[in-house]
Amino acid sequence: MVRTLLLALMPATVLAQDPQPLPQQNPIPTLRIVRLSEPLQFDDFLDGAEGVDHTRAAAVTGFRQRDPGDGVAVSAPTTAYLSYDDENLYVVFVCKDDPTKVRATLANREDVGNDDGVAVYLDTFHDRKRAYIFWANPLGVQLDGIMTEGQDDDYSFDTVWQSEGQLTPEGYVVRLTIPFRSLRFGSGAAQSWGIALGRFIRRYNEESYWPYLTKRVSGLVPQFATLEGLQDIAPGRNVRFNPYTAFTGARFLDASVPAFRRANDARIGLDAKAVLGGALTLDGTVNPDFSQVESDQPQVTINERFEVFFPEKRPFFIENAGYFQTPVNLFFSRRIADPGTGMRLTGKVGRWAVGAIGTDDRAQGAALGGRRAGIGVVRVQRDFGGESTVGVR
């Protein structure tokens, strides 16, 4: 057994900038929502929300473009209605438009980049650095991911949430239902999050947001509005165990005997996940099975200077993968080819963010003489001020 510990001390990574005032010195808006005993019903909004009791939800208008006209009002009327109950956050978008011009296709999950759509961005720790992305096209096809300031959006993230959408004579309506147990956030009876709402009209290459997210200020998450009114919510213990067993057998003719022979193979394994204190996620795995993971998309390259990059899709490595990322990517989890056992702790407590992983790799490699490797990585970050971090890895 060869054990390898990757521990690199990087210079302090400071993502700070001189403070710049928002255009016209607009203050960051605050949105307060109310708890409902019954969720907002999708069918109630199909007639344009004229008959909906607006006292049951916070209504948001005033979307403004980021592209193509920075600060120009959205080209088609858009209203979002928000509320929550004990288990979920509800967001209903009522989008006016000519339905014959709306781009909406029934497609595979996350294959909706060319469609019109709406989105909710949630900065649940309100650190103005990271946010969940929940995106849906007019027919309810989903896309989700993680946005991190200074990094590319991570769409390998997948969680459980619901969406439904329908074209109407006046445009389309989409409802997003986001369970609190699918989110990670700090403890406390009263929650204060960052939030942004978006609408996308592809025929105009238009992106519009509430609040106004200008390109004249670097960063998106620091410009989010403040979401208040969330009281006494929790992600729950969220403890999950996923055992599996697999058996294969074959009967074949052995020409060297000759006789029929049998070859059998049995596998058993377990994946486990627990949410600690609402903010830390502990993952464990024994003999994981990745046979059902989505295969890599073929990439054809000719005379390319750089090697082909395939994103991580294995569930054990996906959640909170951004906590291991640095401006210079020192850790690429795809190099762990065949983990036998592993533990992983990721999340955020106060101003501290941590990512730690320990696993072995059963895949043989010439560099290690065919022996198994033990791999450990630890990343710790500390937030300073509004937009600065220092990290050690």
C-alpha positions as a LaTeX table, in Angstrom:
\begin{tabular}{lrrr}
\hline
Residue & $x$ (\AA) & $y$ (\AA) & $z$ (\AA) \\
\hline
Met1 & 0.00 & 0.00 & 0.00 \\
Val2 & 1.48 & 3.31 & $-1.05$ \\
Arg3 & $-0.05$ & 6.37 & 0.61 \\
Thr4 & 0.17 & 9.75 & $-1.04$ \\
Leu5 & $-0.82$ & 12.92 & 0.76 \\
Leu6 & $-1.28$ & 15.97 & $-1.45$ \\
Leu7 & $-0.67$ & 19.02 & 0.70 \\
Ala8 & 0.38 & 22.18 & $-1.09$ \\
Leu9 & 0.70 & 25.54 & 0.58 \\
Met10 & $-0.42$ & 28.14 & $-1.89$ \\
Pro11 & 0.13 & 31.84 & $-1.57$ \\
Ala12 & $-2.84$ & 33.63 & $-0.14$ \\
Thr13 & $-5.48$ & 33.96 & $-2.83$ \\
Val14 & $-7.05$ & 37.35 & $-2.48$ \\
Leu15 & $-10.09$ & 38.04 & $-4.60$ \\
Ala16 & $-10.46$ & 41.63 & $-3.52$ \\
Gln17 & $-11.07$ & 44.72 & $-5.55$ \\
Asp18 & $-11.41$ & 48.39 & $-4.91$ \\
Pro19 & $-15.02$ & 49.06 & $-3.96$ \\
Gln20 & $-17.00$ & 50.52 & $-6.84$ \\
Pro21 & $-20.36$ & 52.15 & $-6.35$ \\
Leu22 & $-23.29$ & 50.65 & $-8.16$ \\
Pro23 & $-24.62$ & 52.82 & $-10.97$ \\
Gln24 & $-26.70$ & 55.69 & $-9.61$ \\
Gln25 & $-25.71$ & 54.59 & $-6.08$ \\
Asn26 & $-28.65$ & 52.18 & $-5.96$ \\
Pro27 & $-28.77$ & 50.36 & $-2.61$ \\
Ile28 & $-28.98$ & 46.57 & $-2.58$ \\
Pro29 & $-32.72$ & 45.79 & $-2.39$ \\
Thr30 & $-34.35$ & 43.55 & 0.20 \\
Leu31 & $-37.09$ & 41.05 & $-0.59$ \\
Arg32 & $-39.24$ & 39.75 & 2.27 \\
Ile33 & $-41.39$ & 36.68 & 1.72 \\
Val34 & $-44.06$ & 35.05 & 3.87 \\
Arg35 & $-44.71$ & 31.50 & 4.98 \\
Leu36 & $-47.79$ & 29.78 & 3.54 \\
Ser37 & $-49.80$ & 26.90 & 4.91 \\
Glu38 & $-50.47$ & 25.79 & 1.32 \\
Pro39 & $-48.08$ & 26.16 & $-1.62$ \\
Leu40 & $-48.68$ & 28.39 & $-4.62$ \\
Gln41 & $-50.59$ & 26.33 & $-7.17$ \\
Phe42 & $-49.26$ & 26.25 & $-10.71$ \\
Asp43 & $-52.72$ & 26.21 & $-12.32$ \\
Asp44 & $-53.71$ & 29.44 & $-10.57$ \\
Phe45 & $-51.19$ & 31.38 & $-12.67$ \\
Leu46 & $-52.03$ & 30.02 & $-16.12$ \\
Asp47 & $-54.50$ & 32.83 & $-16.76$ \\
Gly48 & $-51.88$ & 35.48 & $-16.08$ \\
Ala49 & $-52.19$ & 35.61 & $-12.27$ \\
Glu50 & $-55.11$ & 38.07 & $-12.40$ \\
Gly51 & $-57.14$ & 35.88 & $-10.06$ \\
Val52 & $-54.31$ & 35.08 & $-7.65$ \\
Asp53 & $-54.40$ & 36.40 & $-4.10$ \\
His54 & $-51.27$ & 38.56 & $-4.17$ \\
Thr55 & $-51.21$ & 38.80 & $-0.38$ \\
Arg56 & $-50.08$ & 35.17 & $-0.33$ \\
Ala57 & $-46.82$ & 35.81 & $-2.16$ \\
Ala58 & $-44.20$ & 38.49 & $-2.70$ \\
Ala59 & $-44.39$ & 39.84 & $-6.26$ \\
Val60 & $-41.22$ & 40.95 & $-8.04$ \\
Thr61 & $-41.15$ & 43.12 & $-11.16$ \\
Gly62 & $-38.64$ & 45.61 & $-12.53$ \\
Phe63 & $-36.33$ & 43.18 & $-14.33$ \\
Arg64 & $-33.50$ & 44.95 & $-16.15$ \\
Gln65 & $-31.17$ & 43.74 & $-18.85$ \\
Arg66 & $-27.55$ & 42.81 & $-18.37$ \\
Asp67 & $-27.25$ & 41.93 & $-22.08$ \\
Pro68 & $-27.51$ & 43.35 & $-24.65$ \\
Gly69 & $-28.55$ & 46.71 & $-23.18$ \\
Asp70 & $-27.01$ & 47.08 & $-19.73$ \\
Gly71 & $-29.70$ & 48.64 & $-17.52$ \\
Val72 & $-32.50$ & 48.67 & $-20.11$ \\
Ala73 & $-35.88$ & 47.32 & $-18.97$ \\
Val74 & $-36.68$ & 43.72 & $-19.91$ \\
Ser75 & $-38.26$ & 43.62 & $-23.38$ \\
Ala76 & $-41.31$ & 41.58 & $-22.25$ \\
Pro77 & $-43.28$ & 41.96 & $-18.99$ \\
Thr78 & $-42.04$ & 39.59 & $-16.30$ \\
Thr79 & $-43.33$ & 38.96 & $-12.78$ \\
Ala80 & $-42.08$ & 36.48 & $-10.20$ \\
Tyr81 & $-44.04$ & 35.37 & $-7.12$ \\
Leu82 & $-42.21$ & 33.92 & $-4.11$ \\
Ser83 & $-43.29$ & 32.18 & $-0.92$ \\
Tyr84 & $-42.30$ & 29.22 & 1.23 \\
Asp85 & $-43.60$ & 26.63 & 3.67 \\
Asp86 & $-41.96$ & 24.25 & 6.13 \\
Glu87 & $-40.23$ & 22.24 & 3.42 \\
Asn88 & $-39.87$ & 24.22 & 0.19 \\
Leu89 & $-39.21$ & 27.57 & $-1.44$ \\
Tyr90 & $-41.69$ & 28.33 & $-4.25$ \\
Val91 & $-41.01$ & 30.66 & $-7.17$ \\
Val92 & $-43.56$ & 31.19 & $-9.95$ \\
Phe93 & $-42.59$ & 33.17 & $-13.07$ \\
Val94 & $-45.32$ & 34.71 & $-15.24$ \\
Cys95 & $-43.61$ & 35.71 & $-18.48$ \\
Lys96 & $-45.50$ & 37.67 & $-21.13$ \\
Asp97 & $-44.52$ & 37.09 & $-24.76$ \\
Asp98 & $-45.75$ & 35.97 & $-28.16$ \\
Pro99 & $-46.01$ & 32.18 & $-27.61$ \\
Thr100 & $-45.19$ & 31.50 & $-31.27$ \\
Lys101 & $-41.79$ & 33.13 & $-30.76$ \\
Val102 & $-40.87$ & 31.51 & $-27.45$ \\
Arg103 & $-38.04$ & 29.00 & $-27.81$ \\
Ala104 & $-38.90$ & 25.90 & $-25.80$ \\
Thr105 & $-37.97$ & 22.28 & $-26.51$ \\
Leu106 & $-38.52$ & 18.99 & $-24.72$ \\
Ala107 & $-34.93$ & 17.97 & $-24.15$ \\
Asn108 & $-32.67$ & 16.04 & $-21.83$ \\
Arg109 & $-31.98$ & 17.56 & $-18.46$ \\
Glu110 & $-29.48$ & 20.43 & $-18.73$ \\
Asp111 & $-29.65$ & 20.40 & $-22.55$ \\
Val112 & $-31.59$ & 23.67 & $-22.74$ \\
Gly113 & $-28.89$ & 26.25 & $-23.37$ \\
Asn114 & $-30.56$ & 27.55 & $-26.54$ \\
Asp115 & $-34.05$ & 27.86 & $-25.03$ \\
Asp116 & $-35.81$ & 30.75 & $-23.36$ \\
Gly117 & $-35.98$ & 30.29 & $-19.63$ \\
Val118 & $-36.04$ & 31.60 & $-16.09$ \\
Ala119 & $-33.68$ & 31.12 & $-13.17$ \\
Val120 & $-33.34$ & 31.49 & $-9.42$ \\
Tyr121 & $-29.93$ & 32.10 & $-7.84$ \\
Leu122 & $-29.57$ & 31.50 & $-4.09$ \\
Asp123 & $-26.58$ & 32.57 & $-2.00$ \\
Thr124 & $-27.64$ & 30.60 & 1.07 \\
Phe125 & $-24.64$ & 31.57 & 3.23 \\
His126 & $-24.95$ & 35.21 & 2.13 \\
Asp127 & $-21.18$ & 35.40 & 1.73 \\
Arg128 & $-21.52$ & 36.97 & $-1.75$ \\
Lys129 & $-19.17$ & 34.36 & $-3.21$ \\
Arg130 & $-21.19$ & 31.24 & $-4.08$ \\
Ala131 & $-24.75$ & 30.60 & $-5.21$ \\
Tyr132 & $-26.98$ & 27.76 & $-6.31$ \\
Ile133 & $-28.39$ & 27.97 & $-9.84$ \\
Phe134 & $-31.90$ & 26.65 & $-10.57$ \\
Trp135 & $-32.84$ & 27.17 & $-14.23$ \\
Ala136 & $-35.85$ & 25.93 & $-16.22$ \\
Asn137 & $-37.09$ & 26.42 & $-19.76$ \\
Pro138 & $-40.77$ & 27.28 & $-20.53$ \\
Leu139 & $-41.68$ & 23.57 & $-20.48$ \\
Gly140 & $-40.03$ & 22.92 & $-17.13$ \\
Val141 & $-36.86$ & 21.16 & $-18.33$ \\
Gln142 & $-34.25$ & 21.66 & $-15.63$ \\
Leu143 & $-30.68$ & 22.82 & $-15.35$ \\
Asp144 & $-28.89$ & 23.31 & $-12.03$ \\
Gly145 & $-25.39$ & 24.16 & $-10.91$ \\
Ile146 & $-23.13$ & 26.15 & $-8.60$ \\
Met147 & $-21.88$ & 29.68 & $-9.31$ \\
Thr148 & $-18.61$ & 30.69 & $-7.64$ \\
Glu149 & $-17.06$ & 34.12 & $-8.05$ \\
Gly150 & $-13.76$ & 33.91 & $-9.93$ \\
Gln151 & $-14.51$ & 30.41 & $-11.29$ \\
Asp152 & $-16.51$ & 28.86 & $-14.10$ \\
Asp153 & $-20.04$ & 27.77 & $-13.26$ \\
Asp154 & $-20.16$ & 24.13 & $-12.17$ \\
Tyr155 & $-23.01$ & 22.24 & $-13.83$ \\
Ser156 & $-21.91$ & 18.83 & $-12.58$ \\
Phe157 & $-23.95$ & 19.63 & $-9.46$ \\
Asp158 & $-27.30$ & 17.81 & $-9.43$ \\
Thr159 & $-29.88$ & 17.88 & $-6.68$ \\
Val160 & $-33.55$ & 17.06 & $-6.20$ \\
Trp161 & $-36.09$ & 19.80 & $-6.98$ \\
Gln162 & $-39.24$ & 20.16 & $-9.03$ \\
Ser163 & $-40.20$ & 22.36 & $-11.97$ \\
Glu164 & $-43.21$ & 22.62 & $-14.22$ \\
Gly165 & $-43.85$ & 24.91 & $-17.16$ \\
Gln166 & $-46.48$ & 25.57 & $-19.79$ \\
Leu167 & $-46.96$ & 27.85 & $-22.76$ \\
Thr168 & $-50.02$ & 30.11 & $-22.53$ \\
Pro169 & $-51.76$ & 32.45 & $-24.99$ \\
Glu170 & $-49.89$ & 35.32 & $-23.31$ \\
Gly171 & $-46.45$ & 33.71 & $-22.99$ \\
Tyr172 & $-45.55$ & 31.04 & $-20.46$ \\
Val173 & $-45.61$ & 30.19 & $-16.76$ \\
Val174 & $-42.97$ & 28.25 & $-14.81$ \\
Arg175 & $-43.07$ & 27.14 & $-11.18$ \\
Leu176 & $-39.92$ & 26.06 & $-9.32$ \\
Thr177 & $-40.18$ & 24.11 & $-6.07$ \\
Ile178 & $-36.84$ & 24.00 & $-4.23$ \\
Pro179 & $-36.72$ & 21.77 & $-1.13$ \\
Phe180 & $-34.72$ & 23.15 & 1.79 \\
Arg181 & $-33.24$ & 19.70 & 2.29 \\
Ser182 & $-31.56$ & 20.04 & $-1.11$ \\
Leu183 & $-29.71$ & 23.17 & 0.06 \\
Arg184 & $-26.91$ & 23.79 & 2.53 \\
Phe185 & $-27.16$ & 26.81 & 4.81 \\
Gly186 & $-26.12$ & 27.96 & 8.26 \\
Ser187 & $-28.00$ & 27.40 & 11.48 \\
Gly188 & $-30.29$ & 30.03 & 12.97 \\
Ala189 & $-34.00$ & 30.62 & 13.39 \\
Ala190 & $-33.99$ & 33.58 & 10.98 \\
Gln191 & $-32.22$ & 33.17 & 7.65 \\
Ser192 & $-30.88$ & 35.94 & 5.43 \\
Trp193 & $-29.83$ & 34.84 & 1.94 \\
Gly194 & $-28.71$ & 36.45 & $-1.26$ \\
Ile195 & $-31.08$ & 36.07 & $-4.21$ \\
Ala196 & $-31.34$ & 36.97 & $-7.88$ \\
Leu197 & $-34.05$ & 36.14 & $-10.43$ \\
Gly198 & $-33.40$ & 35.90 & $-14.15$ \\
Arg199 & $-35.24$ & 35.72 & $-17.45$ \\
Phe200 & $-33.65$ & 34.78 & $-20.79$ \\
Ile201 & $-35.06$ & 35.63 & $-24.24$ \\
Arg202 & $-32.83$ & 33.89 & $-26.76$ \\
Arg203 & $-34.08$ & 35.49 & $-29.98$ \\
Tyr204 & $-32.77$ & 38.81 & $-28.67$ \\
Asn205 & $-29.73$ & 37.27 & $-26.90$ \\
Glu206 & $-31.24$ & 38.95 & $-23.86$ \\
Glu207 & $-30.48$ & 38.30 & $-20.19$ \\
Ser208 & $-32.52$ & 40.24 & $-17.64$ \\
Tyr209 & $-32.32$ & 40.10 & $-13.86$ \\
Trp210 & $-33.85$ & 41.32 & $-10.68$ \\
Pro211 & $-32.10$ & 43.00 & $-8.99$ \\
Tyr212 & $-30.19$ & 44.87 & $-11.68$ \\
Leu213 & $-26.88$ & 43.03 & $-12.20$ \\
Thr214 & $-24.74$ & 45.47 & $-14.13$ \\
Lys215 & $-21.62$ & 44.60 & $-16.11$ \\
Arg216 & $-20.04$ & 47.84 & $-14.89$ \\
Val217 & $-19.33$ & 46.18 & $-11.54$ \\
Ser218 & $-17.28$ & 43.00 & $-11.48$ \\
Gly219 & $-19.00$ & 39.94 & $-10.12$ \\
Leu220 & $-22.60$ & 38.80 & $-10.00$ \\
Val221 & $-23.13$ & 37.33 & $-6.53$ \\
Pro222 & $-22.01$ & 40.52 & $-4.72$ \\
Gln223 & $-24.88$ & 42.36 & $-6.44$ \\
Phe224 & $-27.62$ & 39.96 & $-5.32$ \\
Ala225 & $-30.61$ & 41.23 & $-3.35$ \\
Thr226 & $-31.17$ & 40.18 & 0.25 \\
Leu227 & $-33.88$ & 37.59 & 0.88 \\
Glu228 & $-35.52$ & 37.85 & 4.30 \\
Gly229 & $-38.55$ & 36.35 & 6.01 \\
Leu230 & $-37.30$ & 32.76 & 6.14 \\
Gln231 & $-38.07$ & 31.61 & 9.67 \\
Asp232 & $-37.54$ & 28.26 & 11.41 \\
Ile233 & $-36.41$ & 26.29 & 8.38 \\
Ala234 & $-33.83$ & 23.52 & 8.35 \\
Pro235 & $-32.41$ & 21.10 & 5.81 \\
Gly236 & $-33.11$ & 18.20 & 8.18 \\
Arg237 & $-30.69$ & 15.49 & 9.13 \\
Asn238 & $-30.66$ & 14.29 & 5.54 \\
Val239 & $-29.04$ & 10.95 & 6.33 \\
Arg240 & $-29.06$ & 8.56 & 3.40 \\
Phe241 & $-27.75$ & 5.03 & 2.91 \\
Asn242 & $-27.67$ & 3.51 & $-0.56$ \\
Pro243 & $-26.53$ & $-0.13$ & $-0.49$ \\
Tyr244 & $-26.25$ & $-2.15$ & $-3.66$ \\
Thr245 & $-25.42$ & $-5.65$ & $-4.79$ \\
Ala246 & $-24.65$ & $-6.96$ & $-8.26$ \\
Phe247 & $-24.08$ & $-10.45$ & $-9.60$ \\
Thr248 & $-22.97$ & $-11.62$ & $-13.02$ \\
Gly249 & $-22.49$ & $-15.14$ & $-14.26$ \\
Ala250 & $-21.29$ & $-16.72$ & $-17.47$ \\
Arg251 & $-21.02$ & $-20.24$ & $-18.86$ \\
Phe252 & $-18.54$ & $-20.82$ & $-21.65$ \\
Leu253 & $-16.69$ & $-23.57$ & $-23.47$ \\
Asp254 & $-13.05$ & $-23.97$ & $-22.48$ \\
Ala255 & $-11.36$ & $-25.39$ & $-25.57$ \\
Ser256 & $-8.25$ & $-26.40$ & $-23.61$ \\
Val257 & $-10.09$ & $-29.03$ & $-21.53$ \\
Pro258 & $-12.55$ & $-29.23$ & $-23.43$ \\
Ala259 & $-15.47$ & $-28.65$ & $-21.09$ \\
Phe260 & $-17.96$ & $-26.05$ & $-20.08$ \\
Arg261 & $-16.84$ & $-23.73$ & $-17.32$ \\
Arg262 & $-18.56$ & $-21.10$ & $-15.21$ \\
Ala263 & $-17.36$ & $-17.64$ & $-14.22$ \\
Asn264 & $-19.22$ & $-15.69$ & $-11.56$ \\
Asp265 & $-18.67$ & $-12.25$ & $-10.08$ \\
Ala266 & $-20.50$ & $-10.72$ & $-7.12$ \\
Arg267 & $-20.16$ & $-7.19$ & $-5.79$ \\
Ile268 & $-21.62$ & $-5.43$ & $-2.79$ \\
Gly269 & $-21.15$ & $-1.81$ & $-1.74$ \\
Leu270 & $-22.57$ & 1.14 & 0.14 \\
Asp271 & $-22.83$ & 4.90 & $-0.33$ \\
Ala272 & $-23.75$ & 7.07 & 2.67 \\
Lys273 & $-24.39$ & 10.79 & 3.14 \\
Ala274 & $-25.12$ & 12.87 & 6.22 \\
Val275 & $-25.67$ & 16.61 & 6.63 \\
Leu276 & $-24.07$ & 17.89 & 9.84 \\
Gly277 & $-25.53$ & 21.05 & 11.30 \\
Gly278 & $-27.13$ & 22.03 & 8.01 \\
Ala279 & $-23.88$ & 23.25 & 6.48 \\
Leu280 & $-21.34$ & 20.39 & 6.47 \\
Thr281 & $-21.79$ & 17.34 & 4.27 \\
Leu282 & $-20.13$ & 14.03 & 5.14 \\
Asp283 & $-19.95$ & 11.43 & 2.37 \\
Gly284 & $-18.70$ & 7.88 & 2.69 \\
Thr285 & $-18.38$ & 5.07 & 0.20 \\
Val286 & $-17.31$ & 1.42 & 0.21 \\
Asn287 & $-16.76$ & $-0.32$ & $-3.10$ \\
Pro288 & $-18.75$ & 2.29 & $-5.06$ \\
Asp289 & $-20.59$ & 1.39 & $-8.24$ \\
Phe290 & $-20.37$ & 3.99 & $-11.01$ \\
Ser291 & $-21.92$ & 1.85 & $-13.75$ \\
Gln292 & $-25.01$ & 4.09 & $-13.96$ \\
Val293 & $-23.08$ & 7.36 & $-14.23$ \\
Glu294 & $-23.60$ & 9.34 & $-17.43$ \\
Ser295 & $-20.87$ & 8.57 & $-19.95$ \\
Asp296 & $-18.51$ & 11.23 & $-21.26$ \\
Gln297 & $-19.48$ & 13.10 & $-24.40$ \\
Pro298 & $-17.14$ & 12.25 & $-27.31$ \\
Gln299 & $-14.63$ & 14.96 & $-28.13$ \\
Val300 & $-12.84$ & 15.07 & $-31.47$ \\
Thr301 & $-9.54$ & 16.95 & $-31.44$ \\
Ile302 & $-6.81$ & 17.33 & $-34.03$ \\
Asn303 & $-3.43$ & 18.92 & $-33.34$ \\
Glu304 & $-4.61$ & 20.44 & $-30.07$ \\
Arg305 & $-2.00$ & 22.02 & $-27.82$ \\
Phe306 & $-3.80$ & 21.07 & $-24.60$ \\
Glu307 & $-5.10$ & 17.74 & $-23.38$ \\
Val308 & $-8.80$ & 16.90 & $-23.48$ \\
Phe309 & $-10.67$ & 17.68 & $-20.26$ \\
Phe310 & $-13.58$ & 15.52 & $-19.11$ \\
Pro311 & $-15.69$ & 16.84 & $-16.21$ \\
Glu312 & $-16.34$ & 14.84 & $-13.06$ \\
Lys313 & $-19.74$ & 13.10 & $-13.01$ \\
Arg314 & $-19.38$ & 10.49 & $-10.25$ \\
Pro315 & $-21.76$ & 11.29 & $-7.37$ \\
Phe316 & $-19.21$ & 10.78 & $-4.59$ \\
Phe317 & $-16.99$ & 13.57 & $-5.94$ \\
Ile318 & $-19.61$ & 16.06 & $-7.16$ \\
Glu319 & $-21.27$ & 17.85 & $-4.22$ \\
Asn320 & $-19.40$ & 20.98 & $-3.13$ \\
Ala321 & $-16.60$ & 20.24 & $-5.59$ \\
Gly322 & $-15.94$ & 23.99 & $-5.75$ \\
Tyr323 & $-14.38$ & 23.88 & $-2.29$ \\
Phe324 & $-11.41$ & 22.02 & $-3.83$ \\
Gln325 & $-10.95$ & 24.40 & $-6.77$ \\
Thr326 & $-8.17$ & 26.96 & $-6.95$ \\
Pro327 & $-7.06$ & 29.41 & $-9.67$ \\
Val328 & $-4.41$ & 26.79 & $-10.55$ \\
Asn329 & $-6.23$ & 23.45 & $-10.42$ \\
Leu330 & $-4.03$ & 21.20 & $-8.26$ \\
Phe331 & $-6.61$ & 18.48 & $-7.64$ \\
Phe332 & $-8.42$ & 16.66 & $-10.45$ \\
Ser333 & $-10.64$ & 13.94 & $-9.00$ \\
Arg334 & $-10.91$ & 12.05 & $-12.30$ \\
Arg335 & $-7.35$ & 10.85 & $-11.67$ \\
Ile336 & $-8.76$ & 8.68 & $-8.86$ \\
Ala337 & $-9.79$ & 5.95 & $-11.27$ \\
Asp338 & $-11.17$ & 3.14 & $-9.06$ \\
Pro339 & $-11.75$ & 4.13 & $-5.43$ \\
Gly340 & $-12.32$ & 1.25 & $-3.02$ \\
Thr341 & $-13.23$ & 3.21 & 0.09 \\
Gly342 & $-13.45$ & 6.92 & 0.75 \\
Met343 & $-14.59$ & 9.68 & 3.09 \\
Arg344 & $-15.33$ & 13.27 & 2.18 \\
Leu345 & $-16.20$ & 16.33 & 4.29 \\
Thr346 & $-17.22$ & 19.61 & 2.65 \\
Gly347 & $-19.11$ & 22.72 & 3.65 \\
Lys348 & $-18.94$ & 26.03 & 5.43 \\
Val349 & $-19.13$ & 27.10 & 9.06 \\
Gly350 & $-19.19$ & 30.83 & 9.65 \\
Arg351 & $-16.37$ & 32.39 & 7.65 \\
Trp352 & $-14.53$ & 29.09 & 7.31 \\
Ala353 & $-14.94$ & 26.80 & 4.29 \\
Val354 & $-13.43$ & 23.32 & 4.27 \\
Gly355 & $-13.02$ & 20.51 & 1.79 \\
Ala356 & $-11.33$ & 17.26 & 2.82 \\
Ile357 & $-11.19$ & 13.93 & 1.05 \\
Gly358 & $-9.42$ & 10.66 & 1.73 \\
Thr359 & $-9.65$ & 7.61 & $-0.50$ \\
Asp360 & $-7.68$ & 4.76 & $-1.95$ \\
Asp361 & $-7.30$ & 3.92 & $-5.63$ \\
Arg362 & $-7.38$ & 0.30 & $-6.70$ \\
Ala363 & $-6.44$ & 1.07 & $-10.30$ \\
Gln364 & $-3.02$ & $-0.20$ & $-11.23$ \\
Gly365 & $-0.46$ & 2.25 & $-12.51$ \\
Ala366 & 3.06 & 1.83 & $-13.76$ \\
Ala367 & 4.28 & 4.77 & $-11.70$ \\
Leu368 & 3.30 & 2.96 & $-8.49$ \\
Gly369 & 4.41 & $-0.48$ & $-9.55$ \\
Gly370 & 0.84 & $-1.70$ & $-9.74$ \\
Arg371 & 0.19 & $-1.06$ & $-6.05$ \\
Arg372 & $-2.83$ & 0.69 & $-4.56$ \\
Ala373 & $-2.52$ & 4.35 & $-3.70$ \\
Gly374 & $-3.92$ & 6.29 & $-0.75$ \\
Ile375 & $-4.86$ & 9.87 & $-1.59$ \\
Gly376 & $-5.70$ & 12.72 & 0.75 \\
Val377 & $-6.52$ & 16.36 & 0.00 \\
Val378 & $-7.44$ & 19.16 & 2.41 \\
Arg379 & $-8.51$ & 22.69 & 1.43 \\
Val380 & $-9.31$ & 25.39 & 4.01 \\
Gln381 & $-10.50$ & 28.92 & 3.19 \\
Arg382 & $-11.21$ & 31.95 & 5.35 \\
Asp383 & $-13.38$ & 34.87 & 4.23 \\
Phe384 & $-12.16$ & 38.39 & 4.91 \\
Gly385 & $-14.23$ & 41.48 & 4.34 \\
Gly386 & $-16.85$ & 41.39 & 1.66 \\
Glu387 & $-14.99$ & 39.90 & $-1.30$ \\
Ser388 & $-11.65$ & 38.48 & $-0.09$ \\
Thr389 & $-10.53$ & 34.96 & 0.76 \\
Val390 & $-7.34$ & 33.32 & 1.96 \\
Gly391 & $-6.88$ & 29.61 & 1.31 \\
Val392 & $-4.44$ & 26.83 & 2.19 \\
Arg393 & $-4.29$ & 23.51 & 0.40 \\
\hline
\end{tabular}
